[in-house]
Amino acid sequence: MKSRWVVGGGAHLEHAFSAWKQARPEENVIKVEVPQREDYSFDLTVLDRISEAGGSMFVAFDERFGNFKRMELMQLVMERGFKLESFISPSAIVSPDAAIGPNVFVGEGAVLGIGSRVDFNTVIRDGVKLGAGVHLRPSCWLETGVLVGDDAEIGAHSILRMGAVVGPRVKVGKHCELGWARLYEKEIPSRTVFDTRYEEPIYVYGE
């Protein structure tokens, strides 16, 4: 029987593990929680007893720290020689020409339109709909029910919260968080945060 290890931490680990178990009953799906030390670095000793020749891995960690901890863990796993696969829910509707990178999660009822592209380490939760030609750059996080219009582009490490609707051909810069439940119709500069606690967007300066 083929083994698959779902490794990481937080609520997304539980969600991804349950999804893999339900979708692949013929496989030996194993959940491995990777602890963090006081300085938030990962303790990888839990992986020492796993052989990369025995199966594949999926890294599941939530959007804390702007998705960087999930990306860090993914890179550490790859350095150990493990092969990473993506999860696509059996109920998702994915265009045959959609391009999906490694370690991508596509939830129940999600729709990926014609010519869409989802780069590595991106999380697409249940019911998300991507129009034709949409490009999600690496390590994005799209919450349940997010809508992205045709030919829109979402920058790396961006987070789209529930209720966010990105209009057609809109470009969202990297490291953005669209937290307001509204339609975003204009280009959004990198490091723009729409926080529900504030009435105006926050612009974070830096690289």
C-alpha positions as CSV (number, residue, x, y, z in Angstrom):
1,M,0.0,0.0,0.0
2,K,1.3,3.4,-0.9
3,S,2.0,5.7,2.0
4,R,1.4,9.4,2.1
5,W,2.5,11.7,5.0
6,V,0.6,14.9,5.6
7,V,3.0,17.0,7.8
8,G,2.8,20.4,9.4
9,G,0.7,22.0,12.1
10,G,-2.4,24.0,13.0
11,A,-5.9,23.7,11.8
12,H,-4.9,23.3,8.1
13,L,-3.0,20.1,9.0
14,E,-6.2,18.6,10.4
15,H,-8.2,19.8,7.4
16,A,-5.7,18.5,4.8
17,F,-5.3,15.2,6.6
18,S,-9.0,14.6,6.7
19,A,-9.3,15.5,3.0
20,W,-6.5,13.1,2.0
21,K,-8.0,10.3,4.1
22,Q,-11.5,10.7,2.5
23,A,-10.2,11.1,-1.0
24,R,-7.6,8.3,-1.0
25,P,-9.0,5.4,1.1
26,E,-6.7,3.0,-0.7
27,E,-3.6,4.7,0.6
28,N,-1.9,4.7,4.0
29,V,-2.4,8.4,4.9
30,I,-0.4,9.4,8.0
31,K,-0.6,12.7,9.9
32,V,2.7,14.0,11.3
33,E,2.7,17.1,13.4
34,V,6.0,19.0,13.2
35,P,6.6,20.9,16.5
36,Q,8.1,24.3,16.7
37,R,10.8,25.4,19.1
38,E,10.6,28.6,21.2
39,D,12.2,30.5,18.4
40,Y,9.5,29.2,16.0
41,S,12.0,27.0,14.1
42,F,10.8,23.6,13.1
43,D,12.0,20.5,15.0
44,L,12.4,18.0,12.1
45,T,13.4,15.0,14.3
46,V,9.9,13.6,13.8
47,L,10.8,13.0,10.2
48,D,14.0,11.0,10.9
49,R,12.2,7.7,10.9
50,I,10.5,8.3,7.6
51,S,12.1,7.1,4.4
52,E,11.6,9.3,1.3
53,A,11.5,6.1,-0.8
54,G,8.3,4.9,0.9
55,G,5.9,7.5,-0.5
56,S,5.2,11.2,-0.9
57,M,4.4,14.1,1.4
58,F,2.1,17.1,1.6
59,V,3.0,20.0,3.8
60,A,0.1,21.6,5.6
61,F,0.5,24.8,7.6
62,D,-1.8,27.8,7.9
63,E,-1.3,31.3,6.7
64,R,0.4,32.6,9.9
65,F,3.5,34.8,9.2
66,G,2.2,35.5,5.7
67,N,2.5,31.9,4.5
68,F,6.2,32.0,5.1
69,K,6.3,29.2,7.7
70,R,4.4,26.8,5.3
71,M,6.9,27.7,2.6
72,E,9.9,27.2,5.0
73,L,8.6,23.8,6.0
74,M,8.1,22.8,2.4
75,Q,11.7,23.8,1.5
76,L,13.0,21.8,4.5
77,V,11.1,18.7,3.5
78,M,12.3,19.0,-0.1
79,E,15.9,19.3,1.2
80,R,15.5,16.0,2.8
81,G,14.6,14.4,-0.5
82,F,10.9,14.0,-0.1
83,K,8.6,14.2,-3.1
84,L,5.7,16.7,-2.7
85,E,2.3,16.2,-4.3
86,S,-0.7,18.4,-4.6
87,F,-4.2,17.6,-3.3
88,I,-7.2,18.2,-5.5
89,S,-10.6,17.4,-4.1
90,P,-12.6,14.9,-6.1
91,S,-15.5,17.4,-6.1
92,A,-13.4,20.2,-7.5
93,I,-13.9,21.3,-11.1
94,V,-10.5,21.8,-12.7
95,S,-10.0,22.7,-16.4
96,P,-7.9,20.1,-18.2
97,D,-5.4,22.8,-19.2
98,A,-5.1,24.3,-15.7
99,A,-1.5,24.3,-14.4
100,I,-1.0,23.3,-10.8
101,G,2.3,23.4,-9.0
102,P,3.5,21.1,-6.2
103,N,2.1,21.2,-2.7
104,V,-1.1,23.0,-3.7
105,F,-4.4,22.3,-1.9
106,V,-7.6,22.5,-3.9
107,G,-10.7,22.1,-1.6
108,E,-14.2,20.8,-2.1
109,G,-16.3,22.4,-4.9
110,A,-13.5,24.7,-6.0
111,V,-13.5,25.7,-9.7
112,L,-10.3,26.4,-11.7
113,G,-11.1,28.0,-15.0
114,I,-9.7,27.5,-18.5
115,G,-6.0,28.4,-18.6
116,S,-5.7,29.1,-14.9
117,R,-2.3,28.7,-13.2
118,V,-1.7,28.0,-9.6
119,D,1.9,28.2,-8.4
120,F,3.4,26.0,-5.7
121,N,2.4,26.0,-2.1
122,T,-0.9,27.7,-2.6
123,V,-4.1,26.9,-0.6
124,I,-7.5,27.1,-2.3
125,R,-10.2,26.4,0.3
126,D,-13.7,25.0,-0.4
127,G,-15.9,26.8,-2.9
128,V,-13.2,29.1,-4.3
129,K,-13.8,30.0,-8.0
130,L,-11.0,31.1,-10.3
131,G,-12.0,32.4,-13.7
132,A,-10.3,31.8,-17.0
133,G,-6.7,32.8,-17.2
134,V,-6.3,33.5,-13.5
135,H,-2.7,33.3,-12.2
136,L,-2.1,32.6,-8.4
137,R,1.6,33.1,-7.7
138,P,3.4,31.0,-5.0
139,S,2.2,30.6,-1.5
140,C,-1.2,32.3,-1.7
141,W,-4.0,31.5,0.7
142,L,-7.6,31.8,-0.5
143,E,-10.4,31.3,2.0
144,T,-13.7,29.6,1.5
145,G,-15.9,31.2,-1.2
146,V,-13.4,33.7,-2.6
147,L,-14.0,34.7,-6.2
148,V,-11.3,35.7,-8.7
149,G,-12.4,37.1,-12.1
150,D,-11.0,36.2,-15.5
151,D,-7.3,37.1,-16.2
152,A,-6.7,38.4,-12.7
153,E,-3.3,37.9,-11.0
154,I,-2.7,37.4,-7.3
155,G,0.8,38.1,-6.1
156,A,3.0,35.7,-4.0
157,H,2.2,35.3,-0.3
158,S,-1.1,37.1,-0.6
159,I,-4.1,36.2,1.5
160,L,-7.7,36.6,0.4
161,R,-10.3,36.3,3.2
162,M,-13.8,35.1,3.0
163,G,-16.0,37.4,1.0
164,A,-13.3,38.9,-1.2
165,V,-14.1,39.2,-4.9
166,V,-11.3,40.2,-7.3
167,G,-12.6,41.7,-10.5
168,P,-11.5,40.6,-14.0
169,R,-8.0,41.6,-15.1
170,V,-7.2,43.1,-11.7
171,K,-3.6,42.7,-10.5
172,V,-3.0,42.2,-6.8
173,G,0.6,42.7,-5.7
174,K,2.6,40.4,-3.5
175,H,2.2,40.2,0.3
176,C,-1.3,41.6,0.2
177,E,-4.2,40.7,2.5
178,L,-7.7,41.3,1.2
179,G,-9.7,41.1,4.4
180,W,-12.7,43.2,3.5
181,A,-15.7,41.3,2.1
182,R,-16.1,43.4,-1.0
183,L,-15.3,43.7,-4.7
184,Y,-11.8,44.8,-5.6
185,E,-11.9,46.4,-9.0
186,K,-8.6,48.2,-9.3
187,E,-4.9,47.2,-9.1
188,I,-3.6,46.7,-5.6
189,P,0.0,47.6,-4.8
190,S,2.2,45.1,-3.0
191,R,2.0,45.0,0.8
192,T,-1.5,46.5,1.0
193,V,-3.6,45.2,3.9
194,F,-7.4,45.6,4.0
195,D,-8.0,44.9,7.7
196,T,-11.6,44.8,9.0
197,R,-10.5,46.7,12.1
198,Y,-9.7,49.8,10.0
199,E,-11.7,51.9,7.6
200,E,-8.7,52.6,5.3
201,P,-6.2,50.1,3.8
202,I,-2.8,49.9,5.4
203,Y,0.3,50.2,3.2
204,V,3.3,48.4,4.5
205,Y,6.7,49.6,3.2
206,G,9.6,47.4,2.6
207,E,11.1,44.9,0.2
